Amino acid sequence: MASVEFAPNQAKTEAITAHVLWMTVGLSCEGDSVAMTSATNPSLEDIITGAIPGMPKVVVHNQVIAFDYGDDYAQAWYDAQEGKLDPFVLVIEGSLGNEKINGDGHWTGFHYDKETGQPITTNEWIDRLAPKAAAVVAIGTCATYGGIPAMKNNPTGAMGVRDYLGWNWKSKAGIPIVNIPGCPAQPDNMTEMLMYLVFALAGMGPVPELDEAGRPTHLFGRTAHESCNRAAFYESGNFATEYGSDHRCLVKLGCKGPVVKCNVPLRGWQSGVGGCPNVGGICMACTMPGFPDKYMPFMEEATNAKISSFAAKYTYGAVLRWGRKQSIKRTYDIEPEWRHNRAELTTGYTKTW
């Protein structure tokens, strides 16, 4: 999917205040909002305090970090509905239950209708606000693709935001729904995309390119395996056989990294540190549209991985291990012979005068 750039008549080069309406009231644990507070590059504080040079003012409405509560907190949603907050980014955390099958109740909601006293469902808020939003962002695997609440046999009919609005849906600014998957999403992935979108809304940059699954390609363009510091052990057929044993490849313990688009092994979790395989945990594929159903059981080696790991271990991997060991031993682990303390120069140096 090509990147989206604003035409000249869409650019908002004048000073703006970008509001972020972050809905945490889907079917989820609010783990993405909690994780976001540990972002460092950029940090949430950098964004909302204006510490990033040239960045427009940003106001984030998120109940995990809000001081306001009740009617005062909810007022921003009504203001956005009435067109008083423009531009605003609608961020959705948590999967969306199918309210068409809710019987006499509802799955999720936020605030209440002052005339009827009944809750306003999360889905209704999306219906009200999505058409007026400059951009819509789905945060976390629940919001992007349904996640854990959307597993087979779930009673809610849970789905992701693109499933609800449509995979070809675009905002009034022409921006497709941006998916930032993860369970929870990597903190810097969230704040970085928020920063890019605010700059784009101000006409100061393009919207990053998205892949077929709605993910930013610069964040999710490589597999976890390609970014993993254990990856070289795979090609040489050197695999861990139990958890916590060593630093070898974890694919035989159930790691799904070779087929998973995720940058956590490269970016780390917080301040460049951590990340599932970096600290000995398998990749469970939480950034993928098929998670979790297509990757269970999590802690068993996948069938395709069994074939490739067998080949790596007993064919070319063994040859690679032997050849590299010999190269290191006979060539690269030995200093050149001209480095010595004898009374002669053997470097091959020739005077030129």
ZAMI-203006 format. One record per residue (C-alpha): residue in three letters; x, y, z. Coordinates in steps of 0.2 Angstrom, whole numbers, padded with zeros to 4 digits, always signed. Layout:
// residues N
AlaXYZ
...
***
This chain:
// residues 353
Met+0000+0000+0000
Ala+0008+0017-0005
Ser+0011+0030+0008
Val-0003+0044+0009
Glu+0002+0062+0006
Phe-0009+0077+0008
Ala-0013+0088-0007
Pro-0008+0106-0005
Asn-0026+0111-0001
Gln-0026+0099+0013
Ala-0010+0104+0021
Lys-0013+0113+0038
Thr+0003+0123+0040
Glu-0005+0135+0052
Ala-0003+0132+0071
Ile-0015+0118+0076
Thr-0020+0108+0092
Ala-0021+0090+0088
His-0033+0080+0100
Val-0031+0062+0103
Leu-0047+0053+0108
Trp-0040+0037+0115
Met-0054+0024+0118
Thr-0049+0011+0130
Val-0066+0003+0132
Gly-0066-0011+0120
Leu-0064-0029+0124
Ser-0046-0028+0131
Cys-0036-0026+0147
Glu-0030-0008+0144
Gly-0012-0015+0143
Asp-0008-0005+0128
Ser-0011+0011+0137
Val-0001+0005+0152
Ala+0013+0000+0140
Met+0013+0017+0132
Thr+0018+0026+0148
Ser+0035+0017+0147
Ala+0039+0024+0129
Thr+0055+0033+0127
Asn+0058+0037+0109
Pro+0048+0047+0109
Ser+0040+0047+0126
Leu+0022+0052+0129
Glu+0029+0066+0140
Asp+0039+0073+0125
Ile+0023+0073+0114
Ile+0011+0082+0126
Thr+0023+0094+0133
Gly+0029+0100+0116
Ala+0047+0095+0119
Ile+0049+0089+0101
Pro+0055+0103+0089
Gly+0041+0109+0077
Met+0028+0097+0083
Pro+0011+0105+0085
Lys+0002+0105+0102
Val-0006+0088+0106
Val-0019+0085+0119
Val-0021+0066+0124
His-0038+0061+0131
Asn-0035+0043+0139
Gln-0043+0038+0155
Val-0028+0028+0161
Ile-0018+0045+0162
Ala-0032+0057+0164
Phe-0035+0069+0179
Asp-0054+0072+0174
Tyr-0067+0059+0177
Gly-0085+0056+0173
Asp-0095+0070+0163
Asp-0079+0081+0163
Tyr-0069+0068+0155
Ala-0082+0062+0143
Gln-0085+0080+0136
Ala-0071+0079+0124
Trp-0080+0065+0115
Tyr-0096+0076+0113
Asp-0085+0091+0107
Ala-0077+0080+0094
Gln-0094+0074+0088
Glu-0100+0092+0087
Gly-0085+0097+0077
Lys-0077+0107+0091
Leu-0061+0097+0090
Asp-0053+0098+0073
Pro-0042+0089+0069
Phe-0043+0074+0080
Val-0036+0057+0080
Leu-0047+0043+0085
Val-0037+0029+0094
Ile-0046+0013+0098
Glu-0039+0000+0110
Gly-0048-0017+0112
Ser-0058-0027+0101
Leu-0076-0023+0096
Gly-0090-0035+0101
Asn-0104-0038+0088
Glu-0118-0027+0096
Lys-0130-0035+0083
Ile-0130-0051+0093
Asn-0130-0044+0111
Gly-0147-0049+0115
Asp-0155-0037+0128
Gly-0138-0030+0134
His-0122-0023+0126
Trp-0104-0029+0126
Thr-0094-0013+0129
Gly-0099+0005+0132
Phe-0093+0022+0137
His-0103+0036+0146
Tyr-0122+0036+0144
Asp-0136+0044+0135
Lys-0142+0058+0146
Glu-0160+0056+0139
Thr-0162+0037+0141
Gly-0149+0034+0155
Gln-0143+0020+0144
Pro-0124+0017+0140
Ile-0117+0022+0124
Thr-0109+0007+0116
Thr-0091+0008+0110
Asn-0097+0004+0093
Glu-0109+0018+0093
Trp-0095+0030+0097
Ile-0085+0024+0083
Asp-0100+0027+0071
Arg-0101+0044+0078
Leu-0083+0049+0078
Ala-0074+0039+0064
Pro-0082+0050+0049
Lys-0076+0066+0058
Ala-0058+0060+0063
Ala-0043+0065+0053
Ala-0036+0048+0056
Val-0041+0032+0065
Val-0028+0021+0074
Ala-0031+0003+0081
Ile-0019+0000+0095
Gly-0015-0018+0101
Thr-0019-0034+0093
Cys-0037-0034+0100
Ala-0041-0018+0091
Thr-0031-0022+0075
Tyr-0037-0040+0072
Gly-0048-0045+0086
Gly-0035-0054+0097
Ile-0038-0065+0111
Pro-0057-0060+0113
Ala-0060-0065+0095
Met-0054-0083+0097
Lys-0064-0097+0090
Asn-0080-0101+0100
Asn-0080-0083+0108
Pro-0098-0078+0112
Thr-0096-0059+0108
Gly-0092-0060+0089
Ala-0077-0049+0093
Met-0067-0041+0079
Gly-0054-0028+0075
Val-0058-0010+0069
Arg-0055-0014+0051
Asp-0067-0028+0052
Tyr-0080-0016+0059
Leu-0077-0001+0048
Gly-0071-0010+0032
Trp-0053-0015+0027
Asn-0054-0001+0013
Trp-0061+0012+0024
Lys-0052+0029+0025
Ser-0053+0044+0036
Lys-0059+0061+0029
Ala-0041+0065+0027
Gly-0039+0050+0015
Ile-0029+0040+0028
Pro-0033+0021+0030
Ile-0035+0014+0047
Val-0017+0012+0055
Asn-0014-0004+0064
Ile-0001-0005+0078
Pro-0003-0023+0083
Gly+0005-0031+0099
Cys-0001-0039+0115
Pro+0003-0026+0121
Ala+0009-0015+0107
Gln+0028-0010+0109
Pro+0028+0007+0118
Asp+0038+0017+0105
Asn+0029+0010+0091
Met+0013+0018+0098
Thr+0021+0035+0102
Glu+0031+0036+0086
Met+0016+0033+0075
Leu+0006+0046+0085
Met+0020+0058+0082
Tyr+0021+0055+0063
Leu+0002+0057+0061
Val+0002+0074+0070
Phe+0015+0080+0059
Ala+0006+0074+0044
Leu-0010+0083+0050
Ala+0000+0099+0051
Gly+0005+0096+0033
Met+0023+0094+0039
Gly+0026+0076+0032
Pro+0018+0061+0024
Val+0009+0047+0033
Pro+0020+0032+0034
Glu+0017+0018+0021
Leu+0006+0003+0027
Asp+0007-0015+0022
Glu-0008-0026+0017
Ala-0012-0029+0035
Gly-0013-0010+0039
Arg+0004-0010+0048
Pro+0017+0003+0046
Thr+0030-0005+0035
His+0045+0003+0043
Leu+0040-0005+0059
Phe+0033-0022+0053
Gly+0043-0024+0037
Arg+0054-0038+0044
Thr+0051-0054+0053
Ala+0055-0056+0071
His+0068-0069+0065
Glu+0077-0057+0054
Ser+0079-0045+0068
Cys+0083-0058+0082
Asn+0100-0059+0090
Arg+0098-0078+0090
Ala+0094-0080+0071
Ala+0112-0085+0066
Phe+0110-0100+0077
Tyr+0095-0106+0066
Glu+0105-0106+0050
Ser+0119-0116+0058
Gly+0106-0129+0065
Asn+0110-0124+0083
Phe+0094-0125+0094
Ala+0090-0123+0112
Thr+0082-0138+0119
Glu+0075-0131+0135
Tyr+0070-0114+0142
Gly+0083-0104+0150
Ser+0097-0115+0145
Asp+0107-0104+0133
His+0106-0091+0120
Arg+0103-0102+0105
Cys+0088-0102+0093
Leu+0071-0105+0101
Val+0061-0112+0086
Lys+0061-0130+0092
Leu+0053-0123+0108
Gly+0039-0116+0099
Cys+0045-0099+0093
Lys+0036-0092+0078
Gly+0048-0079+0074
Pro+0052-0084+0056
Val+0034-0081+0050
Val+0030-0066+0062
Lys+0031-0047+0057
Cys+0037-0039+0072
Asn+0051-0027+0077
Val+0052-0030+0096
Pro+0068-0041+0094
Leu+0077-0026+0086
Arg+0069-0012+0095
Gly+0068-0020+0112
Trp+0054-0016+0124
Gln+0060-0001+0135
Ser+0075+0010+0131
Gly+0081-0003+0119
Val+0081-0017+0132
Gly+0071-0033+0132
Gly+0059-0041+0120
Cys+0053-0058+0120
Pro+0067-0069+0112
Asn+0080-0056+0118
Val+0076-0062+0136
Gly+0073-0080+0132
Gly+0055-0080+0128
Ile+0047-0087+0112
Cys+0039-0077+0099
Met+0020-0081+0101
Ala+0015-0071+0085
Cys+0005-0058+0094
Thr+0007-0045+0080
Met-0001-0056+0067
Pro-0019-0056+0060
Gly-0021-0075+0063
Phe-0016-0073+0082
Pro-0020-0083+0092
Asp-0029-0097+0084
Lys-0017-0101+0069
Tyr-0002-0102+0081
Met-0008-0114+0094
Pro-0002-0123+0104
Phe+0011-0109+0107
Met+0025-0119+0115
Glu+0026-0133+0102
Glu+0037-0132+0087
Ala+0026-0129+0071
Thr+0026-0142+0057
Asn+0035-0131+0045
Ala+0048-0127+0057
Lys+0051-0145+0061
Ile+0055-0148+0042
Ser+0067-0133+0041
Ser+0075-0135+0058
Phe+0079-0153+0054
Ala+0087-0148+0037
Ala+0097-0135+0046
Lys+0103-0146+0060
Tyr+0108-0161+0050
Thr+0113-0155+0032
Tyr+0120-0138+0028
Gly+0120-0132+0046
Ala+0132-0145+0052
Val+0144-0140+0037
Leu+0142-0122+0041
Arg+0146-0124+0060
Trp+0162-0135+0055
Gly+0168-0123+0042
Arg+0166-0107+0053
Lys+0174-0116+0067
Gln+0189-0120+0056
Ser+0190-0102+0049
Ile+0190-0095+0066
Lys+0203-0107+0073
Arg+0215-0107+0058
Thr+0213-0089+0052
Tyr+0203-0076+0061
Asp+0208-0080+0079
Ile+0226-0077+0075
Glu+0236-0061+0074
Pro+0246-0057+0059
Glu+0264-0064+0060
Trp+0272-0046+0058
Arg+0266-0041+0076
His+0281-0046+0087
Asn+0294-0039+0098
Arg+0310-0045+0088
Ala+0323-0034+0082
Glu+0317-0034+0064
Leu+0303-0026+0054
Thr+0292-0039+0045
Thr+0277-0029+0040
Gly+0282-0028+0022
Tyr+0285-0009+0023
Thr+0296-0001+0010
Lys+0304+0016+0011
Thr+0299+0028-0002
Trp+0313+0041+0000
***
